[in-house]
Amino acid sequence: MENVHQHLKNLGFTDLEAKCLLELAVNGTQTGYEIAKGLGVSRSNVYAALQKLADKGAVLTSHGEPTVYQSVPIEEIGERMEAELHASVRYVSEHLPKGDAQRLDYFSLIGDAKVLDRIRTELRKAKEEVLCDLAPEEAKLLKEELKQAPSHGVRVVAAPTSDSGLAQAFSPFPKRRGESAKELSQRKFTLLIDRKLAIVGTRGGGESTLAMLTEQTAMVELLYHQFCSAIVFHELGQDMGAKLEDKYGKYFKKMIQKYIEPKRAEEVKIPVTKLIVEPEVADELGRLEVAADPRLSDESSDELTTGSKRNELLASEGKLGEGKSTGKRKKKK
């Protein structure tokens, strides 16, 4: 009965109103005095609750002496409440001012139920396309909405890069000594809906489920590029197989290490390589002090070196895009 009582409250009845309805459902027609006695509540409070139930159409009252009360079948109550709810929703939809609904800010959700319910709602609202990167656990929880989407003309593309070795190779956070399995077991998930709404979050690992939602252009483009990159890597792996690994290393490790390495303690600035910047950017970066790294380019003349060699280069003038990286070194105080 406790569950029934709670659901009656969910329908909008107060605690005492729900108890009165339950009392009438169990014992049939009763007077206010009998209901108050059965509940152990003051008669004045019971009579007030019964009057509100009568106003809501949830109980019937006789006009004899004494007054007796009878509950209306719950199906009838539900039909009336549903009709009133739909009428209110229609009225509000027609008369509520329409503001700018675009979510340009970043909105966060905390809690497993809240996050999953919001994702399911957004998936049902999708009109053209859903790009998703999900672990098996999250895919299982969202499979109903993802399976139904194509029947509504929505293209669904799943790119499970989070669990791939490629993702581990690209991770900026390598496993550290003493890091617990709990910290490593938190799973990332991303969804891009209609190339308009970006959803990024984490789940599992004994931590609270978190998600961020936004329609901010930069984040939408970032996720879209991530999915496109996943497709490119997948196709390259399928077409070239072992040749790709021989040339670039497993999961492109050789290629990545050529440009990105863990920052060393003696380095003051992050290395700048001419291969990944536009000429205008190169002109600006050429004025920065950067650390030496023999892997920054294929030719030694393109490297920034330490000691006297670097001083010679800093004294000369040139541009990154022309094969030399120069800059003025600020005097240390």
PyMOL commands that set and color helices and strands:
alter all, ss='L'
color gray80, all
select helices_A, chain A and resi 2-10+15-27+32-39+43-55+74-95+112-125+136-152+165-170+181-184+217-240+242-248+250-259+274-276+279-285+300-302+307-315+320-322
alter helices_A, ss='H'
color red, helices_A
select strands_A, chain A and resi 30-31+59-61+68-71+107-110+129-133+155-158+187-193+197-204+207-214
alter strands_A, ss='S'
color yellow, strands_A
deselect
rebuild
show_as cartoon
